[in-house]
Amino acid sequence: MEIGRAVRRFNELAVPGTGGVWFGKQVFLAVLGIRVAELARNEKMAVGNIECANAIEALACWLGFDDNKWAQHPRLRGINKFPRQHALDFRTLRRPGFYVSQPMRMAVGQSLMPLGLADGQSRRFNALSTNEIGQKLIALACGEGGRHDVVTHLLNWVQGKPVSWHPRFVKLLSPCVPLSAAARGLLHAQLMLGAGNEGIAHKTRRRAALQWVEHVRNSPSATPMSWEDRPAAIVDDAHWLDLQAGAQLMACRDQALLVLDDLERALALAPKNTMHVEEAAGMLTNELADLRRSAERYLAFSHTDPDAMAFCRECALASNAEQLEHLLRRDGRVLRLVGRQVKPGSAFRRAMQNADTPDPSAAPDPDDADQVDGVIVWPAGLSFRVRNLHALNRDLLEEPDAMRNDTMNQDLEDVAA
């Protein structure tokens, strides 16, 4: 839908500086990867931050699965990629393709500088270096004397020296095992303090969001939360507006995707898989009216995000055919507009003609509010960063994690945008 930048901006406005982090061990493994890469380069090895952190994360997940008897766990990735028996040498684990294509590191990298755990000229992961606070996190996570043991052990591993994985290392690396109390305390403090050069507005918003999720943790709502009930912690009107507008943008995007799904299904049944745009729009009158109303609700916020405004203005057009034309131009992969004809794109699913019409309420969408921990139902469309922050806050207090579905194990800022 070409609104990926707008989605990312709204997520950053909701909870600045946290990326896709939802438990503390993600941050520790990323910082540890950067530190080991730095030391390896000091030893004249050609090792980048990304490949070192990815390899260490892969190692940590493999050890976690092995310790967990290869049972699925929301904090572990790669169960379908990993061999059950492996020498676990760095040379193999560093290779693209051994581990998943979207490691947790990708969701964490954008948080390290704002939280004061790494320095760099940009937030690009390969450009980051550990600082005093990041190295302190490693020390606190590994315990007294543990920093030297773990970092040196991993450096030896990167250098190809013989190493073994004692249960102590498994416990320190496995994402399933929470960080030490001291390391969790440091991370919680950094959520509040942020980096010294982080803007006060960003710090203030993150603190407000943290106060909100802490209130929810202490006093969970017995009924689903709604946008009619503004949390006391969100005192800034602009912050509340951004949260609401971001949620409505996601609702509009979801309705647009439903329109395209319905059209794809109809096109699969059409002669020669082609249809005039006016005919297609006539078949989707109700769906396009729902899209128009959703877009008008977003525009009523008078939010200034340029990409979101352009998208919703197109979705709010009075002409059904014009609405649909704009959607087709934004898509282009599943469906495409050739002149005035709707035709299949490269990702068109011809099997759609045999599929039942899906019930939009039947399958959870990771960008929609849903009952992530069996108790809390957040306001509809709320940024995933708030829900992630709730899970992170619980993790840092060593409460049972929210057991979020595996759909959460991805960088949601790039999903379906």
C-alpha positions as CSV (number, residue, x, y, z in Angstrom):
1,M,0.0,0.0,0.0
2,E,3.1,2.2,-0.1
3,I,2.5,3.5,3.5
4,G,5.4,1.8,5.1
5,R,7.1,5.0,6.0
6,A,3.9,6.4,7.6
7,V,3.4,3.2,9.7
8,R,7.0,3.4,10.9
9,R,6.6,7.0,11.8
10,F,3.4,6.4,13.8
11,N,5.1,3.5,15.7
12,E,8.0,5.7,16.6
13,L,5.6,8.5,17.7
14,A,3.7,5.9,19.9
15,V,6.8,4.6,21.8
16,P,10.0,6.3,20.6
17,G,13.3,4.4,20.5
18,T,12.2,0.8,21.3
19,G,12.0,-0.8,17.8
20,G,10.6,-4.3,18.0
21,V,12.0,-5.2,21.4
22,W,9.6,-7.2,23.6
23,F,12.0,-9.0,26.0
24,G,15.4,-8.1,27.5
25,K,17.5,-10.9,26.2
26,Q,17.0,-9.6,22.6
27,V,18.8,-6.5,23.6
28,F,21.6,-8.3,25.4
29,L,22.3,-10.6,22.5
30,A,22.5,-7.7,20.0
31,V,24.9,-5.7,22.2
32,L,26.9,-8.9,22.9
33,G,27.2,-9.5,19.1
34,I,28.6,-6.0,18.5
35,R,31.1,-6.3,21.4
36,V,32.4,-9.7,20.2
37,A,32.7,-8.3,16.6
38,E,34.7,-5.3,17.9
39,L,37.1,-7.6,19.7
40,A,37.4,-9.9,16.7
41,R,38.3,-6.9,14.5
42,N,41.0,-6.0,17.0
43,E,42.4,-9.4,16.3
44,K,42.5,-8.5,12.6
45,M,39.5,-10.6,11.7
46,A,37.1,-9.4,9.0
47,V,33.9,-9.7,11.0
48,G,30.9,-7.3,10.7
49,N,28.5,-6.5,13.5
50,I,25.6,-8.0,11.6
51,E,27.1,-11.4,10.8
52,C,28.6,-11.7,14.3
53,A,25.3,-10.8,16.0
54,N,23.3,-13.0,13.7
55,A,25.6,-16.0,14.4
56,I,25.5,-15.5,18.2
57,E,21.7,-15.2,18.0
58,A,21.5,-18.4,15.9
59,L,23.8,-20.1,18.5
60,A,21.7,-18.9,21.4
61,C,18.5,-20.1,19.7
62,W,20.0,-23.5,18.8
63,L,21.2,-23.9,22.4
64,G,17.7,-22.8,23.6
65,F,15.9,-25.3,21.4
66,D,18.3,-28.1,22.4
67,D,17.8,-27.3,26.1
68,N,14.1,-27.2,25.5
69,K,14.0,-30.6,23.8
70,W,13.2,-28.8,20.5
71,A,9.8,-27.6,21.6
72,Q,8.4,-24.4,20.0
73,H,8.9,-21.3,22.1
74,P,7.9,-17.7,21.2
75,R,11.3,-16.4,22.1
76,L,13.1,-18.8,19.8
77,R,13.5,-18.7,16.0
78,G,14.8,-21.2,13.5
79,I,13.3,-24.5,14.5
80,N,12.6,-25.4,10.8
81,K,16.1,-24.3,9.8
82,F,18.3,-25.9,12.4
83,P,19.8,-29.4,12.1
84,R,19.3,-31.3,15.4
85,Q,23.0,-32.2,15.4
86,H,25.6,-29.7,14.6
87,A,29.2,-28.8,15.4
88,L,28.0,-25.2,15.9
89,D,31.1,-23.7,14.4
90,F,31.1,-19.9,13.7
91,R,32.2,-20.4,10.1
92,T,28.9,-22.2,9.4
93,L,26.6,-20.1,11.6
94,R,27.8,-16.9,10.1
95,R,26.7,-17.9,6.6
96,P,23.5,-16.4,5.2
97,G,20.8,-19.1,5.0
98,F,21.8,-21.1,8.1
99,Y,19.5,-19.0,10.3
100,V,16.3,-17.2,9.6
101,S,16.1,-14.3,7.2
102,Q,14.6,-11.9,9.8
103,P,16.6,-12.4,13.0
104,M,15.5,-10.6,16.2
105,R,18.6,-8.4,15.8
106,M,16.7,-6.6,13.0
107,A,14.0,-5.5,15.4
108,V,16.4,-4.5,18.1
109,G,19.0,-2.5,16.2
110,Q,17.0,0.7,16.0
111,S,16.6,0.8,19.8
112,L,20.3,0.6,20.9
113,M,21.3,4.2,20.3
114,P,18.1,5.8,21.7
115,L,18.4,3.7,24.8
116,G,22.0,4.7,25.3
117,L,23.4,1.1,24.8
118,A,25.5,1.8,21.7
119,D,27.1,4.7,19.9
120,G,27.4,5.5,16.2
121,Q,27.1,8.0,13.4
122,S,23.8,6.4,12.4
123,R,21.5,3.6,13.7
124,R,22.8,1.2,11.0
125,F,23.7,-1.9,12.9
126,N,27.1,-2.3,11.2
127,A,28.0,1.3,12.2
128,L,27.3,0.8,15.9
129,S,29.9,0.4,18.6
130,T,29.4,-0.6,22.3
131,N,29.7,2.1,24.9
132,E,30.2,2.0,28.7
133,I,26.5,1.3,29.4
134,G,26.3,-1.5,26.8
135,Q,29.4,-3.1,28.2
136,K,27.9,-2.8,31.7
137,L,24.8,-4.6,30.5
138,I,27.0,-7.5,29.3
139,A,28.8,-7.5,32.7
140,L,25.6,-7.5,34.7
141,A,24.0,-10.1,32.6
142,C,26.9,-12.5,32.9
143,G,27.5,-12.0,36.6
144,E,30.7,-11.4,38.6
145,G,33.6,-12.4,36.4
146,G,31.2,-13.7,33.8
147,R,31.9,-11.0,31.2
148,H,35.4,-12.2,30.6
149,D,34.3,-15.8,30.5
150,V,31.4,-15.3,28.0
151,V,33.0,-12.7,25.8
152,T,36.3,-14.5,25.6
153,H,34.6,-17.8,25.0
154,L,32.6,-16.3,22.1
155,L,35.7,-14.6,20.8
156,N,37.5,-17.9,20.8
157,W,34.5,-19.4,19.0
158,V,34.6,-16.7,16.3
159,Q,38.3,-17.3,15.9
160,G,37.7,-21.0,15.2
161,K,39.3,-22.3,18.4
162,P,37.8,-25.4,20.1
163,V,35.1,-24.5,22.6
164,S,32.3,-26.4,24.4
165,W,29.0,-25.2,25.6
166,H,28.7,-25.7,29.3
167,P,25.2,-25.5,30.8
168,R,26.2,-22.1,32.3
169,F,26.8,-20.7,28.8
170,V,23.4,-22.1,27.7
171,K,21.7,-20.3,30.5
172,L,23.4,-17.1,29.8
173,L,22.7,-17.2,26.1
174,S,19.3,-18.9,25.7
175,P,16.5,-16.4,25.0
176,C,14.2,-18.5,27.1
177,V,16.1,-17.7,30.3
178,P,15.5,-14.1,31.6
179,L,18.4,-11.7,32.2
180,S,19.8,-11.3,35.7
181,A,18.0,-9.0,38.0
182,A,20.8,-6.4,37.8
183,A,20.8,-6.4,34.0
184,R,17.0,-6.1,33.9
185,G,17.3,-3.2,36.3
186,L,19.8,-1.4,34.0
187,L,17.5,-1.9,31.0
188,H,14.5,-0.6,32.8
189,A,16.5,2.5,33.9
190,Q,17.6,3.1,30.2
191,L,14.0,2.9,29.1
192,M,13.3,5.8,31.5
193,L,16.6,7.7,30.9
194,G,17.4,7.1,27.3
195,A,20.7,8.3,25.7
196,G,22.1,11.6,26.7
197,N,21.6,13.1,23.3
198,E,18.0,11.8,22.8
199,G,15.4,14.5,22.5
200,I,13.4,15.2,25.6
201,A,10.1,14.8,23.7
202,H,11.1,11.2,22.8
203,K,12.0,10.4,26.4
204,T,8.8,11.9,27.7
205,R,6.6,9.9,25.3
206,R,8.4,6.6,26.2
207,R,8.1,7.3,29.9
208,A,4.4,8.0,29.5
209,A,3.9,4.8,27.6
210,L,5.8,2.9,30.2
211,Q,3.6,4.4,32.9
212,W,0.6,3.3,31.0
213,V,1.7,-0.3,30.6
214,E,2.8,-0.4,34.2
215,H,-0.7,0.8,35.3
216,V,-2.2,-1.9,33.1
217,R,0.1,-4.5,34.6
218,N,-0.9,-3.5,38.1
219,S,-4.6,-2.9,37.4
220,P,-5.6,-4.9,34.3
221,S,-8.9,-3.9,32.8
222,A,-11.7,-6.4,33.2
223,T,-13.2,-5.2,29.9
224,P,-11.7,-4.5,26.5
225,M,-10.0,-1.1,26.4
226,S,-11.3,1.5,23.9
227,W,-10.3,4.8,22.5
228,E,-13.0,6.4,24.5
229,D,-11.0,5.9,27.7
230,R,-7.8,7.9,27.6
231,P,-5.1,6.6,30.0
232,A,-4.1,9.1,32.7
233,A,-0.4,8.5,31.8
234,I,-0.8,10.0,28.3
235,V,-1.0,13.6,29.3
236,D,0.3,15.1,26.1
237,D,-2.6,15.8,23.6
238,A,-0.3,15.4,20.6
239,H,0.8,12.0,21.8
240,W,-2.8,10.8,22.3
241,L,-3.7,12.2,18.8
242,D,-0.7,10.3,17.2
243,L,-1.8,7.0,18.9
244,Q,-5.4,7.4,17.7
245,A,-4.5,8.5,14.2
246,G,-2.0,5.7,13.8
247,A,-4.6,3.2,14.8
248,Q,-7.1,4.6,12.3
249,L,-4.5,4.5,9.6
250,M,-4.1,0.8,10.2
251,A,-7.9,0.3,10.1
252,C,-8.0,2.1,6.8
253,R,-5.2,0.0,5.4
254,D,-6.8,-3.2,6.6
255,Q,-10.1,-2.3,4.9
256,A,-8.2,-1.5,1.7
257,L,-6.6,-4.9,1.8
258,L,-10.0,-6.5,2.2
259,V,-11.2,-4.7,-0.9
260,L,-8.2,-6.0,-2.9
261,D,-8.7,-9.6,-1.5
262,D,-12.4,-9.6,-2.6
263,L,-11.4,-8.3,-6.1
264,E,-8.7,-10.9,-6.4
265,R,-11.2,-13.6,-5.6
266,A,-13.6,-12.2,-8.2
267,L,-10.9,-11.9,-10.8
268,A,-10.0,-15.6,-10.4
269,L,-13.5,-16.4,-11.6
270,A,-13.6,-13.9,-14.4
271,P,-13.2,-14.9,-18.1
272,K,-9.5,-14.7,-19.0
273,N,-8.8,-13.3,-15.5
274,T,-9.6,-9.7,-16.6
275,M,-12.3,-7.2,-15.7
276,H,-13.1,-3.6,-16.5
277,V,-12.4,-1.3,-13.5
278,E,-15.9,0.1,-13.6
279,E,-17.4,-3.4,-13.4
280,A,-15.0,-4.3,-10.5
281,A,-16.0,-1.1,-8.6
282,G,-19.7,-1.9,-9.1
283,M,-19.2,-5.3,-7.5
284,L,-17.5,-3.8,-4.5
285,T,-19.9,-0.9,-3.7
286,N,-20.3,-1.8,0.0
287,E,-16.7,-2.6,0.6
288,L,-15.6,0.7,-1.0
289,A,-18.1,2.6,1.0
290,D,-16.7,1.1,4.2
291,L,-13.2,2.1,3.0
292,R,-14.4,5.6,2.4
293,R,-15.8,5.9,5.9
294,S,-12.6,4.6,7.4
295,A,-10.5,7.1,5.5
296,E,-12.8,9.9,6.5
297,R,-12.4,9.0,10.1
298,Y,-8.6,9.3,9.7
299,L,-8.8,12.6,7.9
300,A,-11.0,14.0,10.7
301,F,-8.0,13.9,12.9
302,S,-6.3,16.5,10.7
303,H,-3.0,14.7,11.1
304,T,-0.1,16.0,9.1
305,D,1.7,12.8,8.0
306,P,2.0,13.3,4.3
307,D,2.0,9.6,3.2
308,A,-0.9,8.7,5.4
309,M,-2.9,11.8,4.3
310,A,-2.3,11.0,0.6
311,F,-3.4,7.4,1.1
312,C,-6.6,8.3,3.0
313,R,-7.5,11.1,0.6
314,E,-7.4,8.6,-2.2
315,C,-9.5,6.1,-0.2
316,A,-12.0,8.8,0.6
317,L,-12.8,9.7,-3.0
318,A,-16.5,9.9,-3.9
319,S,-16.1,7.8,-7.1
320,N,-15.8,4.1,-6.5
321,A,-13.9,3.6,-9.7
322,E,-11.3,6.3,-8.7
323,Q,-10.9,4.8,-5.3
324,L,-10.2,1.4,-6.8
325,E,-7.9,2.8,-9.5
326,H,-5.7,4.3,-6.8
327,L,-5.6,1.1,-4.8
328,L,-4.6,-0.9,-7.9
329,R,-1.8,1.5,-8.6
330,R,-0.5,1.2,-5.1
331,D,-0.7,-2.6,-5.3
332,G,0.7,-3.7,-8.6
333,R,1.9,-7.0,-7.4
334,V,-1.2,-9.1,-6.9
335,L,-3.5,-7.0,-9.1
336,R,-2.5,-4.4,-11.7
337,L,-4.3,-1.8,-13.7
338,V,-3.6,-1.9,-17.5
339,G,-5.4,1.0,-19.1
340,R,-9.0,0.5,-17.7
341,Q,-8.6,-3.3,-17.2
342,V,-7.8,-5.1,-13.9
343,K,-5.4,-7.9,-14.6
344,P,-3.4,-10.4,-12.4
345,G,-0.1,-9.3,-11.1
346,S,3.0,-11.4,-10.5
347,A,1.7,-12.5,-7.0
348,F,-1.8,-13.3,-8.1
349,R,-3.2,-16.4,-6.5
350,R,-5.3,-18.4,-9.0
351,A,-6.3,-20.8,-6.3
352,M,-8.4,-18.0,-4.8
353,Q,-11.3,-19.1,-7.0
354,N,-11.6,-22.3,-4.9
355,A,-11.2,-20.5,-1.6
356,D,-14.0,-19.6,0.8
357,T,-14.6,-16.0,1.6
358,P,-12.5,-15.3,4.7
359,D,-14.0,-14.0,7.9
360,P,-11.8,-11.0,8.7
361,S,-12.5,-11.5,12.4
362,A,-11.4,-15.2,12.4
363,A,-7.7,-14.7,12.0
364,P,-5.6,-12.5,14.3
365,D,-3.7,-9.7,12.6
366,P,-0.4,-8.8,14.3
367,D,-1.1,-5.1,13.7
368,D,-4.6,-5.3,15.3
369,A,-5.4,-5.1,19.0
370,D,-6.0,-8.6,20.3
371,Q,-5.8,-10.6,23.5
372,V,-2.0,-11.2,23.5
373,D,-1.9,-12.6,27.0
374,G,-5.3,-14.0,27.6
375,V,-6.3,-11.0,29.8
376,I,-5.7,-7.7,28.1
377,V,-7.6,-6.4,25.1
378,W,-6.0,-3.2,24.0
379,P,-7.7,-0.4,22.0
380,A,-8.4,-1.5,18.4
381,G,-5.4,-0.9,16.1
382,L,-3.1,0.3,18.9
383,S,0.6,0.4,17.8
384,F,2.3,-2.9,18.4
385,R,5.1,-1.0,20.2
386,V,2.8,-0.3,23.2
387,R,1.9,-4.0,23.5
388,N,5.6,-4.9,23.1
389,L,6.5,-2.4,25.8
390,H,3.9,-4.1,28.1
391,A,5.6,-7.5,27.5
392,L,9.1,-6.0,27.9
393,N,8.0,-4.3,31.2
394,R,6.8,-7.6,32.5
395,D,9.9,-9.4,31.4
396,L,12.2,-6.8,33.2
397,L,10.2,-7.5,36.3
398,E,10.7,-11.3,35.8
399,E,7.0,-12.0,35.3
400,P,5.9,-14.8,33.0
401,D,6.1,-13.5,29.4
402,A,2.9,-12.7,27.6
403,M,3.3,-15.9,25.5
404,R,2.6,-13.9,22.4
405,N,1.9,-15.7,19.2
406,D,4.7,-16.3,16.8
407,T,3.3,-13.7,14.5
408,M,4.8,-11.2,16.9
409,N,8.2,-12.6,16.2
410,Q,8.9,-10.3,13.4
411,D,9.7,-6.7,12.8
412,L,6.1,-5.6,12.4
413,E,7.1,-2.1,11.2
414,D,7.5,-3.6,7.7
415,V,4.4,-5.8,7.7
416,A,1.8,-5.3,4.9
417,A,2.6,-1.6,4.5
